[in-house]
């Protein structure tokens, strides 16, 4: 009995030391959870694969969740916080309202990870980052080592989300400036925009393009008008490229053919400085995949919180 008690106490102390070590580190590393909870990443992958298998569109939603998190005060899971009397939730920002999704999958991942780890050591910000990577892989895209060790914020900003998230109506100079503000260059802009090779867009985001713009294929216009009327049907969805459930280079092929769905998509191939990259990716999907992976790592490092700067939320929807 005494030896059993000593063993249990020793085990508890080891877990506590590992958890403290993980929480106090100021460096990101793909091996951050290897000691404290080696089961964490496999658990995230299982839940993501099941969610994407159930609904392929969820892969695009989880990727977008990471993007919209990182572009607003950094990759700190602020996008997951529900509105309260003191939190002006980013979920209610114009680019996110009735659009951003995947929160229930993140909740499910958090429950599963905390269960296999035995305690809450994996941050919601890291969960969002890993889920984005696993979603891309589940839909046939490239993989990359996700740098880990982010902490979660205790606040959010709807105003910042309205100001910082790129609009589907932006032209190329506005897009370049928007990404530059985040420390991302033109290659990052084009590569990360290639994330639109999966998923759908709502009619209101591309109505002006198909009814008023001229740098667009007429046949494509007719196809999109069939599901996006001049008035009404704002939430009707159309694919962002011809293969919305498969991560490939079709998005760039569409841009070259003037079949970009969003104005901000076609802006990347419209006689500007990014035309060459679009052309290159349209003819070399592997090059696109490699650059996309590199840019995802770069984006995942935007304004991160580490060590004592943030917390590991017990519930991803609210601060501790």
C-alpha positions in Angstrom: 0.0 0.0 0.0 2.8 2.4 0.9 4.7 1.6 -2.3 1.5 2.1 -4.3 1.0 5.5 -2.7 4.6 6.6 -3.4 4.2 5.4 -7.0 1.0 7.4 -7.5 2.5 10.5 -5.8 5.6 10.2 -8.0 3.5 9.9 -11.2 1.5 13.0 -10.2 4.7 15.0 -9.6 6.1 14.0 -13.0 2.9 15.1 -14.7 2.9 18.3 -12.8 6.5 19.1 -13.6 6.0 18.3 -17.3 2.8 20.5 -17.4 4.7 23.4 -15.7 7.6 23.0 -18.1 5.2 23.1 -21.1 3.4 26.1 -19.7 6.5 28.2 -19.0 8.4 27.7 -22.2 8.7 30.8 -24.4 9.7 28.9 -27.5 7.5 27.3 -30.1 8.5 23.8 -31.2 6.8 20.9 -33.1 7.8 18.7 -30.2 6.3 20.9 -27.5 3.8 18.3 -26.2 6.0 15.2 -26.8 6.8 14.7 -23.1 3.7 16.1 -21.3 1.2 14.5 -23.7 2.4 12.5 -26.7 -1.2 11.4 -27.4 -2.4 15.0 -28.1 -1.6 15.3 -31.8 -3.0 11.9 -32.7 -6.2 12.7 -30.8 -6.6 16.0 -32.8 -6.0 14.1 -36.1 -8.7 11.5 -35.3 -11.4 14.1 -34.5 -10.5 16.2 -37.6 -10.5 13.2 -39.9 -13.9 12.1 -38.6 -15.4 15.6 -39.0 -14.0 16.0 -42.6 -15.2 12.5 -43.5 -18.6 13.4 -42.2 -18.6 16.7 -44.1 -15.8 17.6 -46.5 -16.7 21.3 -46.2 -15.6 21.2 -42.6 -11.9 21.0 -43.7 -12.2 24.4 -45.4 -14.0 25.8 -42.4 -11.3 24.7 -39.9 -8.5 26.1 -42.2 -10.4 29.4 -42.4 -10.8 29.4 -38.6 -7.0 29.4 -38.2 -6.6 32.2 -40.8 -9.2 34.4 -39.2 -7.7 33.8 -35.8 -4.2 34.7 -36.8 -5.1 37.8 -38.7 -6.7 39.4 -35.6 -4.1 40.1 -32.9 -2.3 37.0 -33.7 -2.8 33.2 -33.4 -4.3 33.2 -29.9 -7.7 31.5 -30.3 -9.4 34.8 -29.7 -11.8 33.9 -32.5 -13.2 31.1 -30.3 -14.4 33.4 -27.4 -18.1 33.8 -27.1 -19.6 37.2 -26.5 -20.1 38.3 -22.9 -20.5 41.6 -21.1 -16.7 42.1 -21.2 -15.9 40.3 -24.5 -16.8 41.8 -27.9 -16.6 38.5 -29.7 -14.9 38.3 -33.1 -17.6 35.9 -34.1 -19.9 38.9 -34.5 -17.5 40.8 -36.8 -18.8 41.3 -40.4 -16.4 38.9 -42.0 -17.3 36.2 -39.5 -21.0 36.6 -38.7 -23.1 33.8 -40.1 -20.0 32.6 -41.9 -17.2 31.3 -39.7 -17.8 27.8 -38.4 -16.2 24.7 -36.9 -16.5 25.7 -33.3 -18.2 22.5 -32.3 -15.4 20.5 -33.8 -12.9 22.5 -31.8 -14.9 21.8 -28.7 -14.9 18.1 -29.5 -11.2 18.1 -30.0 -10.6 20.0 -26.7 -12.6 17.4 -24.8 -10.8 14.5 -26.4 -7.3 16.0 -26.0 -7.9 16.8 -22.3 -9.2 13.3 -21.8 -6.2 11.6 -23.3 -3.8 14.0 -21.6 -5.4 13.6 -18.2 -5.3 17.4 -17.7 -5.7 20.6 -19.8 -2.2 21.3 -21.2 -2.9 21.8 -24.9 -3.9 25.4 -25.8 -7.0 26.1 -27.9 -4.7 28.2 -30.2 -2.5 25.1 -30.8 -5.6 23.0 -31.4 -6.8 25.4 -34.1 -3.4 25.4 -35.8 -3.1 21.6 -35.8 -6.7 21.2 -36.9 -6.0 23.4 -39.9 -3.0 21.3 -40.9 -4.9 18.0 -40.4 -7.8 19.3 -42.5 -5.6 20.2 -45.4 -4.0 16.7 -45.3 -7.4 15.0 -45.0 -8.4 16.7 -48.3 -5.3 15.6 -50.1 -3.1 18.6 -49.5 0.5 19.0 -48.1 1.6 18.5 -44.6 3.9 20.5 -42.4 5.3 20.6 -38.9 3.1 22.8 -36.8 5.1 24.9 -34.3 3.5 24.5 -30.9 3.4 26.2 -27.6 1.0 29.1 -28.2 -1.1 30.3 -25.3 -4.7 31.5 -25.4 -5.8 35.1 -25.1 -8.2 36.3 -22.5 -9.9 38.8 -24.7 -11.1 39.4 -28.3 -11.8 42.4 -30.5 -14.7 42.6 -33.0 -13.4 46.0 -34.2 -10.0 44.6 -34.9 -11.5 41.7 -36.8 -13.5 44.2 -38.9 -10.4 46.2 -39.6 -7.8 43.4 -40.1 -9.5 40.6 -42.0 -9.1 40.9 -45.8 -12.3 41.5 -47.7 -13.5 39.5 -50.8 -13.9 42.8 -52.5 -10.2 44.0 -52.2 -8.0 44.8 -55.2 -4.4 43.7 -55.4 -2.8 46.7 -53.7 -5.2 46.4 -50.8 -4.5 42.7 -50.4 -0.7 43.2 -50.6 -0.9 45.9 -47.9 -3.2 43.8 -45.7 -0.8 40.9 -45.7 2.2 43.1 -45.3 0.7 44.4 -42.1 0.8 40.9 -40.8 4.4 40.4 -41.9 3.5 38.4 -45.0 4.8 39.0 -48.5 3.3 38.6 -52.0 4.3 34.9 -52.2 2.5 34.3 -48.9 -0.5 36.2 -50.2 -0.8 34.1 -53.3 0.1 30.8 -51.6 -2.3 31.3 -48.7 -5.1 32.5 -51.1 -4.7 29.0 -52.6 -6.5 27.8 -49.5 -9.6 28.7 -51.6 -8.9 25.5 -53.5 -11.3 24.0 -50.9 -14.6 25.2 -49.7 -17.6 27.4 -50.8 -18.5 31.0 -50.8 -21.9 32.7 -50.2 -23.6 34.6 -53.0 -23.3 38.0 -51.4 -19.5 37.8 -51.5 -19.3 37.4 -55.3 -22.6 38.9 -56.6 -20.9 42.1 -57.7 -18.2 40.2 -59.5 -20.6 38.1 -61.7 -23.0 41.0 -62.4 -20.6 43.9 -62.8 -17.0 42.9 -63.4 -15.6 42.3 -66.9 -12.4 40.3 -66.2 -14.5 37.1 -66.0 -15.3 34.2 -68.3 -18.9 34.6 -69.7 -19.7 30.9 -69.4 -18.6 31.0 -65.8 -20.8 34.0 -65.2 -23.9 32.1 -66.5 -23.1 29.2 -64.3 -22.8 31.3 -61.1 -25.9 33.4 -61.9 -28.0 30.2 -61.8 -27.5 30.0 -58.1 -26.8 33.6 -57.2 -29.6 36.0 -58.3 -29.3 39.7 -58.6 -31.4 40.1 -55.5 -32.1 37.5 -52.7 -30.3 34.2 -52.1 -27.5 35.9 -50.2 -26.5 32.7 -48.4 -26.6 30.5 -51.5 -23.2 28.8 -51.9 -20.9 28.1 -54.8 -17.6 26.3 -54.9 -14.5 28.4 -54.8 -12.9 26.2 -57.5 -14.1 23.2 -59.5 -12.9 20.7 -56.9 -13.9 22.2 -53.5 -13.5 18.9 -51.6 -9.9 18.3 -52.8 -6.8 20.3 -52.1 -5.1 20.8 -55.4 -4.0 23.4 -58.0 -7.4 23.9 -59.6 -7.9 27.3 -57.9 -5.0 28.7 -59.9 -6.1 27.1 -63.1 -9.4 28.9 -62.6 -7.7 32.3 -62.1 -5.8 31.9 -65.3 -9.1 31.2 -67.1 -10.7 34.3 -65.5 -12.9 32.0 -63.4 -12.0 33.3 -60.0 -15.1 33.4 -57.8 -14.3 36.3 -55.6 -13.0 39.7 -56.8 -10.0 39.2 -54.4 -9.3 35.9 -56.0 -9.2 37.2 -59.6 -7.2 40.2 -58.4 -4.2 37.9 -58.1 -4.2 37.3 -61.9 -5.3 40.5 -63.5 -2.1 42.1 -65.0 -0.4 42.7 -61.7 2.7 41.7 -59.8 1.3 38.4 -58.7 0.4 37.0 -62.2 3.7 35.1 -62.4 3.2 33.2 -59.2 -0.4 32.3 -60.1 0.8 31.1 -63.5 3.6 29.0 -61.8 1.2 27.4 -59.3 -1.3 26.6 -62.0 1.3 24.5 -63.8 3.1 23.1 -60.7 0.8 21.9 -57.9 3.8 20.6 -56.0 5.4 24.0 -55.9 2.1 25.5 -54.7 1.8 22.8 -51.9 5.4 23.5 -50.7 4.9 27.2 -50.6 1.5 26.9 -49.0 3.0 24.8 -46.2 5.8 27.3 -45.7 3.4 30.2 -45.6 1.1 28.4 -43.1 4.0 28.0 -40.7 4.9 31.7 -41.2 1.3 32.8 -40.6 1.0 30.5 -37.5 3.8 32.6 -35.9 1.9 35.9 -36.1 1.9 37.7 -32.7 1.9 34.5 -30.6 1.5 34.5 -26.9 3.9 32.2 -25.0 4.9 31.4 -21.5 3.0 33.6 -19.0 1.7 35.9 -21.7 -1.5 33.9 -22.0 -3.3 30.9 -20.6 -4.4 27.4 -21.6 -8.2 27.7 -21.5 -10.2 24.9 -19.9 -13.1 25.8 -22.2 -12.1 27.2 -25.6 -15.2 29.5 -25.6 -14.3 31.5 -22.5 -11.3 32.6 -20.5 -10.4 30.7 -17.3 
